[in-house]
Amino acid sequence: MKVLVVGGAGYIGSHTVRLLQKEGHQPIILDNLCAGHEEAARRLKVPFEKGDLGDIPRVKGVLADHRPEVVMHFAAFALVGESVTQPKKYYHNNVVSTLNLLDAMNDAGIKKFIFSSTCATYGNPQRPALDETHPQKPINPYGWSKWMVEQILRDYDRAYEMKHVALRYFNAAGGSPDGLIGEDHDPETHLIPVALQAVIGKRPGVTVFGTDYDTPDGTCVRDYIHVDDLAKAHILAIEHLNGGGESKMLNCGTGKGHSVKEVLDTVERVTGRKLNVTYGPRREGDPPVLVAVADQIRTLFGWKPQYTELEPIVRTAWTWFEKGGTYRPS
Ligand SMILES: NC(=O)c1ccc[n+]([C@@H]2O[C@H](COP(=O)([O-])OP(=O)(O)OC[C@H]3O[C@@H](n4cnc5c(N)ncnc54)[C@H](O)[C@@H]3O)[C@@H](O)[C@H]2O)c1
């Protein structure tokens, strides 16, 4: 099946492109490279179209040239703090550009859409069980931008029969086990790559934000989901829509939480190196615990994460960082 992967030169998109290829699909990447890497597309040997979602004629042209049956949409800005100081940037890229894409798809008669949503649409958890029925009250423009797209998707389904699967990711982590592709953000804000950058001497150390949370060791707890398990959820989403399945918004996480301290201990164990750790105050807007209840996707898609322990996830990230942890020439 032909699948247009918007944002496919980025972290999660590129891993999904790789799995699409492995499973016999024909992915095509559309990416403006604001955060992605053409080198990822080159390594995966997939058709690559450089283009911005804000450029409507370009988006229409790519759809007309390739005639994909499904569009996967990973392209967005995703720095929570930046979204607070620059909301315009976030609403334009994450909402307006997504509308451009949906309208171009609708005009071209393409009716299957798979969207990267986020647990940030829930905001601060009001109860421990973070399932899909948990109230959605985002606490920053990034979360709101994804929430807005979710609302648009419901309306586009109702009015234009555009079917969607929106996957609410928890914390994506890890990389390809062979180290061909991996996570390369600049700036990097995710804990595992930040710690691994410290291990390879790319930063002086790691800061832990808050040690007095109401969690077993006082540090924040998150649900780390391997990027290949996320990729698999996307493939299953295609199968769901192809089988005539209804539009769905589904959590995508392991259901298991790990604290910041646990992650750092695991990084030290996997790499065999000691980290320089600084303990700082809490960061505003960090909920103590974010762990998915992901029963729906398991039942509906038969999805099951292959990586259920933290250590193998960190090991795949380490494979990438041992090779430098970047596509950029040093
Ligand atoms: N990484 C996570 O843990 C996580 C968690 C929840 C949700 N998400 C969501 O998943 C998606 C992918 O995340 P990621 O970590 O792979 O991000 P990423 O920055 O690595 O990838 C995004 C890609 O989109 C491209 N892009 C951005 N704006 C574009 C535009 N206007 N036109 C064309 N291309 C554009 C970038 O160049 C980049 O290659 C994002 O939508 C993000 O909000 C990520």
Ligand as a Chemical Component Dictionary entry (heavy atoms), coordinates in Angstrom:
data_LIG
# 
_chem_comp.id                   LIG 
_chem_comp.type                 NON-POLYMER 
_chem_comp.pdbx_formal_charge   0 
_chem_comp.three_letter_code    LIG 
# 
loop_
_chem_comp_atom.comp_id 
_chem_comp_atom.atom_id 
_chem_comp_atom.alt_atom_id 
_chem_comp_atom.type_symbol 
_chem_comp_atom.charge 
_chem_comp_atom.model_Cartn_x 
_chem_comp_atom.model_Cartn_y 
_chem_comp_atom.model_Cartn_z 
_chem_comp_atom.pdbx_ordinal 
LIG N1  N1  N 0  8.736  11.942 20.629 1  
LIG C1  C1  C 0  7.760  11.724 21.525 2  
LIG O1  O1  O 0  7.988  11.185 22.610 3  
LIG C2  C2  C 0  6.327  12.115 21.198 4  
LIG C3  C3  C 0  5.339  11.921 22.173 5  
LIG C4  C4  C 0  4.019  12.259 21.863 6  
LIG C5  C5  C 0  3.713  12.748 20.589 7  
LIG N2  N2  N 1  4.703  12.944 19.672 8  
LIG C6  C6  C 0  4.346  13.471 18.352 9  
LIG O2  O2  O 0  4.867  12.578 17.376 10 
LIG C7  C7  C 0  5.249  13.282 16.203 11 
LIG C8  C8  C 0  6.660  12.894 15.817 12 
LIG O3  O3  O 0  7.534  13.188 16.894 13 
LIG P1  P1  P 0  9.112  13.078 16.682 14 
LIG O4  O4  O 0  9.723  12.981 18.027 15 
LIG O5  O5  O -1 9.401  12.057 15.662 16 
LIG O6  O6  O 0  9.410  14.539 16.102 17 
LIG P2  P2  P 0  10.496 14.988 15.019 18 
LIG O7  O7  O 0  10.701 16.450 15.210 19 
LIG O8  O8  O 0  11.685 14.100 15.087 20 
LIG O9  O9  O 0  9.755  14.727 13.638 21 
LIG C9  C9  C 0  8.845  15.644 13.081 22 
LIG C10 C10 C 0  9.186  15.793 11.615 23 
LIG O10 O10 O 0  8.251  16.658 10.998 24 
LIG C11 C11 C 0  8.920  17.560 10.137 25 
LIG N3  N3  N 0  8.079  18.749 10.014 26 
LIG C12 C12 C 0  7.693  19.595 11.015 27 
LIG N4  N4  N 0  6.902  20.567 10.524 28 
LIG C13 C13 C 0  6.756  20.324 9.201  29 
LIG C14 C14 C 0  6.040  20.972 8.156  30 
LIG N5  N5  N 0  5.330  22.089 8.370  31 
LIG N6  N6  N 0  6.105  20.458 6.909  32 
LIG C15 C15 C 0  6.829  19.325 6.685  33 
LIG N7  N7  N 0  7.525  18.675 7.616  34 
LIG C16 C16 C 0  7.492  19.177 8.870  35 
LIG C17 C17 C 0  10.268 17.783 10.791 36 
LIG O11 O11 O 0  11.277 18.208 9.907  37 
LIG C18 C18 C 0  10.566 16.401 11.368 38 
LIG O12 O12 O 0  11.263 15.592 10.458 39 
LIG C19 C19 C 0  5.041  14.753 16.507 40 
LIG O13 O13 O 0  3.817  15.132 15.953 41 
LIG C20 C20 C 0  4.982  14.806 18.027 42 
LIG O14 O14 O 0  4.182  15.869 18.467 43 
LIG C21 C21 C 0  5.998  12.638 19.949 44 
# 
loop_
_chem_comp_bond.comp_id 
_chem_comp_bond.atom_id_1 
_chem_comp_bond.atom_id_2 
_chem_comp_bond.value_order 
_chem_comp_bond.pdbx_ordinal 
LIG N1  C1  SING 1  
LIG C1  O1  DOUB 2  
LIG C1  C2  SING 3  
LIG C2  C3  SING 4  
LIG C2  C21 DOUB 5  
LIG C3  C4  DOUB 6  
LIG C4  C5  SING 7  
LIG C5  N2  DOUB 8  
LIG N2  C6  SING 9  
LIG N2  C21 SING 10 
LIG C6  O2  SING 11 
LIG C6  C20 SING 12 
LIG O2  C7  SING 13 
LIG C7  C8  SING 14 
LIG C7  C19 SING 15 
LIG C8  O3  SING 16 
LIG O3  P1  SING 17 
LIG P1  O4  DOUB 18 
LIG P1  O5  SING 19 
LIG P1  O6  SING 20 
LIG O6  P2  SING 21 
LIG P2  O7  DOUB 22 
LIG P2  O8  SING 23 
LIG P2  O9  SING 24 
LIG O9  C9  SING 25 
LIG C9  C10 SING 26 
LIG C10 O10 SING 27 
LIG C10 C18 SING 28 
LIG O10 C11 SING 29 
LIG C11 N3  SING 30 
LIG C11 C17 SING 31 
LIG N3  C12 SING 32 
LIG N3  C16 SING 33 
LIG C12 N4  DOUB 34 
LIG N4  C13 SING 35 
LIG C13 C14 SING 36 
LIG C13 C16 DOUB 37 
LIG C14 N5  SING 38 
LIG C14 N6  DOUB 39 
LIG N6  C15 SING 40 
LIG C15 N7  DOUB 41 
LIG N7  C16 SING 42 
LIG C17 O11 SING 43 
LIG C17 C18 SING 44 
LIG C18 O12 SING 45 
LIG C19 O13 SING 46 
LIG C19 C20 SING 47 
LIG C20 O14 SING 48 
# 
